[in-house]
Amino acid sequence: MKPLFRMVICALLLSAGLTSCSSMTPTAAKRAYCNMLKSSMVFSGSTSNTREANIQASEEPLQQRTYDRENCEE
């Protein structure tokens, strides 16, 4: 009975450890989305076309709010 109990406890500890690690790291999709938002903010207005630069500059606050809301600074 004791070896079975030890195996169950070890399995529970192992699964708890793996679950806690996976919840701390963002998913690849979230990382990609955050990288896209950050890139859009960094390169906003970096075009010689004035109209396009104005459009990008007006979209930047929305991108910043989305970036903050999604907790991309983690």
Beta strands, then each sheet from edge to edge (+ up, - down):
end
